[in-house]
């Protein structure tokens, strides 16, 4: 626009002097370039056993989690990206609705101890493939596959990355525990009495195999909080258990965004500690800005606190700021939740 204005045949449309032109150029220089953006769609389950969907979903979720921690990349959270499952929407339509420039899609075929993973990184504007790859490896290499895919995305989108640091953190050395955790979360997120009971059983089996697997305790915290929310278990019984599970997760790994999000939820639901809950949610989002679970429960907590007896967060001197944050989070819900 600046060049066209300078070259205009109409003198009135051109800059009146060099100072005005200099100011316009400085404003362009100060305007940050938009961050590259991506939506990771649920990977198709091409296994003979359709129950393996928990695994294909989990692989995509782990990639979302790894990419979401990068400062130079805007990543759509799981719930928004997975909402297009089975809708028949093409990549261009999905990208337009989620306001992203790129989409990752793929598939997983699991047979015994072997897995085949395909992945394609697609540019939304012309639906061209920037990168694609197929991996055929042992199950023991699942975390390496996730890291390879994440690094390929970073390289192609030129996102900032700390050199030498693995993108995908191995959460446990026990693959059976990992599979049980993924089965458990897949069941819990269905939010029915039956699926919650199954999810709890899977998580308990995962803990038995690896008592130091921090993510499993965040799943247990979510199970107890959800059980209280839908009236499956009395809050007086479930909420202290949710709080205890969240604290255990934090003790095992203080860097887990999910652990801080569940701690925030427990503080809000169990202790009505609105300020402490907000601190936890903010810390979760510092660790992983694309954490859908943190955005969702932070927004819900701010909403509850804003109308809480005695004011809660919304009634403090910082109430206006918190209400502004709530409105911002509600806008973000269109993207992250």
MARLOTI-421310 format. One line per field, with one value per residue (C-alpha): residue number from 1; residue in one letter; x negated, y negated, z. Coordinates in steps of 0.5 Angstrom, whole numbers, plus 500, padded with zeros to 3 digits. Layout:
N
pos: NUM, ...
code: A, ...
x: X, ...
y: Y, ...
z: Z, ...
***
This chain:
337
pos: 1, 2, 3, 4, 5, 6, 7, 8, 9, 10, 11, 12, 13, 14, 15, 16, 17, 18, 19, 20, 21, 22, 23, 24, 25, 26, 27, 28, 29, 30, 31, 32, 33, 34, 35, 36, 37, 38, 39, 40, 41, 42, 43, 44, 45, 46, 47, 48, 49, 50, 51, 52, 53, 54, 55, 56, 57, 58, 59, 60, 61, 62, 63, 64, 65, 66, 67, 68, 69, 70, 71, 72, 73, 74, 75, 76, 77, 78, 79, 80, 81, 82, 83, 84, 85, 86, 87, 88, 89, 90, 91, 92, 93, 94, 95, 96, 97, 98, 99, 100, 101, 102, 103, 104, 105, 106, 107, 108, 109, 110, 111, 112, 113, 114, 115, 116, 117, 118, 119, 120, 121, 122, 123, 124, 125, 126, 127, 128, 129, 130, 131, 132, 133, 134, 135, 136, 137, 138, 139, 140, 141, 142, 143, 144, 145, 146, 147, 148, 149, 150, 151, 152, 153, 154, 155, 156, 157, 158, 159, 160, 161, 162, 163, 164, 165, 166, 167, 168, 169, 170, 171, 172, 173, 174, 175, 176, 177, 178, 179, 180, 181, 182, 183, 184, 185, 186, 187, 188, 189, 190, 191, 192, 193, 194, 195, 196, 197, 198, 199, 200, 201, 202, 203, 204, 205, 206, 207, 208, 209, 210, 211, 212, 213, 214, 215, 216, 217, 218, 219, 220, 221, 222, 223, 224, 225, 226, 227, 228, 229, 230, 231, 232, 233, 234, 235, 236, 237, 238, 239, 240, 241, 242, 243, 244, 245, 246, 247, 248, 249, 250, 251, 252, 253, 254, 255, 256, 257, 258, 259, 260, 261, 262, 263, 264, 265, 266, 267, 268, 269, 270, 271, 272, 273, 274, 275, 276, 277, 278, 279, 280, 281, 282, 283, 284, 285, 286, 287, 288, 289, 290, 291, 292, 293, 294, 295, 296, 297, 298, 299, 300, 301, 302, 303, 304, 305, 306, 307, 308, 309, 310, 311, 312, 313, 314, 315, 316, 317, 318, 319, 320, 321, 322, 323, 324, 325, 326, 327, 328, 329, 330, 331, 332, 333, 334, 335, 336, 337
code: X, X, X, X, X, X, X, X, X, X, X, X, X, X, X, X, X, X, X, X, X, X, X, X, X, X, X, X, X, X, X, X, X, X, X, X, X, X, X, X, X, X, X, X, X, X, X, X, X, X, X, X, X, X, X, X, X, X, X, X, X, X, X, X, X, X, X, X, X, X, X, X, X, X, X, X, X, X, X, X, X, X, X, X, X, X, X, X, X, X, X, X, X, X, X, X, X, X, X, X, X, X, X, X, X, X, X, X, X, X, X, X, X, X, X, X, X, X, X, X, X, X, X, X, X, X, X, X, X, X, X, X, X, X, X, X, X, X, X, X, X, X, X, X, X, X, X, X, X, X, X, X, X, X, X, X, X, X, X, X, X, X, X, X, X, X, X, X, X, X, X, X, X, X, X, X, X, X, X, X, X, X, X, X, X, X, X, X, X, X, X, X, X, X, X, X, X, X, X, X, X, X, X, X, X, X, X, X, X, X, X, X, X, X, X, X, X, X, X, X, X, X, X, X, X, X, X, X, X, X, X, X, X, X, X, X, X, X, X, X, X, X, X, X, X, X, X, X, X, X, X, X, X, X, X, X, X, X, X, X, X, X, X, X, X, X, X, X, X, X, X, X, X, X, X, X, X, X, X, X, X, X, X, X, X, X, X, X, X, X, X, X, X, X, X, X, X, X, X, X, X, X, X, X, X, X, X, X, X, X, X, X, X, X, X, X, X, X, X, X, X, X, X, X, X, X, X, X, X, X, X, X, X, X, X, X, X
x: 500, 494, 491, 498, 499, 492, 493, 500, 502, 506, 502, 507, 506, 499, 495, 495, 488, 482, 484, 490, 487, 482, 488, 492, 485, 484, 491, 490, 483, 487, 492, 491, 491, 497, 495, 495, 502, 504, 509, 508, 514, 515, 511, 515, 515, 514, 513, 517, 519, 524, 522, 515, 518, 516, 509, 510, 513, 507, 502, 505, 506, 499, 497, 502, 499, 492, 493, 497, 491, 487, 487, 487, 493, 501, 504, 511, 513, 516, 523, 524, 520, 523, 530, 529, 529, 533, 536, 534, 531, 525, 518, 520, 526, 523, 518, 522, 527, 521, 517, 511, 506, 504, 507, 504, 508, 506, 507, 505, 505, 503, 502, 499, 493, 492, 495, 495, 496, 497, 498, 499, 498, 502, 502, 509, 509, 508, 509, 502, 497, 491, 489, 491, 488, 490, 487, 487, 484, 484, 489, 483, 482, 488, 485, 480, 485, 489, 482, 480, 487, 487, 480, 482, 488, 483, 478, 483, 487, 480, 483, 478, 475, 469, 464, 462, 469, 474, 481, 484, 483, 483, 488, 487, 482, 488, 491, 497, 498, 498, 503, 508, 507, 510, 515, 517, 517, 521, 526, 527, 528, 534, 537, 542, 543, 540, 535, 532, 532, 528, 524, 522, 521, 516, 512, 512, 508, 503, 502, 500, 495, 492, 494, 489, 493, 495, 500, 505, 506, 509, 513, 516, 517, 521, 525, 527, 528, 533, 536, 538, 540, 545, 548, 545, 541, 542, 538, 536, 533, 530, 527, 522, 520, 519, 515, 511, 509, 508, 503, 500, 499, 495, 491, 489, 488, 489, 488, 494, 500, 505, 503, 503, 510, 513, 510, 514, 520, 519, 518, 524, 529, 526, 524, 527, 520, 521, 515, 511, 514, 513, 506, 506, 509, 505, 499, 502, 503, 495, 493, 498, 502, 506, 508, 516, 517, 514, 517, 524, 523, 520, 526, 531, 528, 528, 535, 537, 532, 535, 542, 540, 543, 538, 535, 530, 525, 530, 531, 524, 521, 518, 525, 526, 519, 522, 528, 524, 520, 527, 529, 523, 523, 530, 528, 522, 527, 529, 521, 519, 525
y: 500, 495, 496, 496, 489, 486, 488, 485, 481, 477, 472, 471, 479, 479, 477, 470, 470, 474, 474, 477, 483, 484, 485, 490, 494, 494, 496, 502, 504, 504, 509, 516, 521, 526, 532, 539, 543, 550, 555, 562, 566, 573, 578, 583, 590, 595, 601, 607, 606, 600, 599, 597, 590, 588, 589, 585, 580, 580, 579, 573, 570, 571, 567, 562, 561, 561, 556, 552, 550, 547, 539, 538, 542, 541, 548, 550, 554, 561, 560, 555, 559, 566, 562, 564, 571, 575, 568, 569, 562, 561, 558, 551, 550, 553, 548, 542, 544, 545, 539, 542, 543, 550, 557, 563, 570, 577, 584, 590, 597, 601, 609, 612, 609, 605, 599, 595, 587, 583, 575, 569, 562, 558, 551, 548, 543, 548, 554, 556, 561, 558, 564, 572, 578, 585, 589, 596, 598, 601, 599, 597, 592, 588, 582, 581, 581, 576, 572, 573, 570, 564, 562, 563, 558, 553, 554, 552, 547, 544, 543, 542, 548, 548, 552, 559, 560, 566, 563, 569, 571, 578, 578, 585, 591, 596, 597, 601, 595, 590, 594, 595, 587, 586, 591, 588, 581, 583, 586, 580, 575, 579, 576, 582, 586, 592, 589, 585, 592, 595, 589, 590, 597, 596, 590, 594, 600, 595, 592, 599, 600, 593, 590, 584, 582, 575, 575, 580, 577, 571, 576, 578, 571, 570, 576, 574, 567, 569, 575, 569, 564, 569, 572, 579, 578, 573, 567, 568, 574, 573, 566, 567, 573, 569, 564, 570, 572, 566, 564, 571, 569, 563, 566, 571, 566, 558, 557, 560, 555, 561, 561, 554, 553, 559, 556, 549, 553, 556, 550, 547, 553, 555, 549, 543, 540, 536, 532, 539, 542, 536, 537, 544, 543, 537, 542, 547, 543, 540, 547, 549, 543, 548, 552, 553, 556, 550, 545, 548, 549, 542, 539, 543, 541, 534, 534, 538, 533, 527, 528, 532, 530, 525, 523, 528, 526, 521, 518, 516, 509, 513, 515, 511, 514, 521, 519, 517, 523, 527, 524, 525, 532, 533, 530, 535, 541, 540, 542, 546, 550
z: 500, 502, 495, 491, 495, 493, 486, 485, 479, 484, 488, 493, 495, 495, 502, 503, 505, 507, 515, 513, 509, 514, 520, 515, 514, 522, 523, 518, 521, 528, 526, 528, 523, 524, 528, 523, 525, 525, 527, 528, 526, 529, 526, 522, 526, 520, 525, 524, 532, 532, 539, 537, 536, 543, 541, 534, 538, 543, 538, 535, 542, 544, 538, 539, 546, 544, 539, 544, 548, 542, 543, 535, 533, 534, 535, 536, 542, 541, 542, 537, 532, 534, 533, 525, 526, 521, 518, 511, 511, 507, 509, 506, 510, 517, 516, 515, 521, 525, 522, 521, 515, 516, 518, 520, 518, 518, 520, 524, 523, 529, 529, 535, 537, 530, 528, 521, 522, 516, 516, 512, 513, 508, 507, 507, 502, 496, 500, 497, 501, 505, 508, 508, 511, 513, 519, 520, 527, 533, 539, 543, 538, 539, 542, 537, 532, 535, 536, 528, 526, 531, 528, 521, 522, 526, 520, 515, 519, 521, 528, 534, 537, 543, 539, 542, 546, 544, 543, 545, 553, 554, 560, 562, 560, 561, 554, 557, 562, 557, 553, 559, 560, 553, 554, 561, 558, 552, 556, 561, 556, 553, 560, 561, 568, 564, 561, 567, 571, 565, 565, 572, 572, 566, 570, 576, 572, 569, 576, 578, 573, 574, 580, 578, 571, 573, 567, 570, 576, 572, 569, 576, 578, 572, 573, 580, 579, 573, 577, 582, 576, 574, 580, 580, 586, 592, 592, 599, 597, 590, 590, 596, 592, 586, 590, 592, 585, 582, 588, 587, 579, 581, 586, 581, 575, 576, 569, 567, 564, 566, 573, 574, 571, 575, 581, 579, 578, 585, 589, 585, 587, 593, 597, 593, 593, 587, 587, 588, 582, 577, 579, 577, 571, 569, 570, 566, 560, 561, 560, 554, 551, 547, 553, 552, 559, 562, 557, 559, 566, 567, 563, 567, 574, 572, 570, 577, 581, 578, 581, 587, 594, 597, 590, 589, 584, 580, 587, 589, 587, 581, 579, 572, 570, 571, 568, 562, 562, 562, 556, 552, 554, 552, 545, 545, 546, 539, 538, 543, 546
***
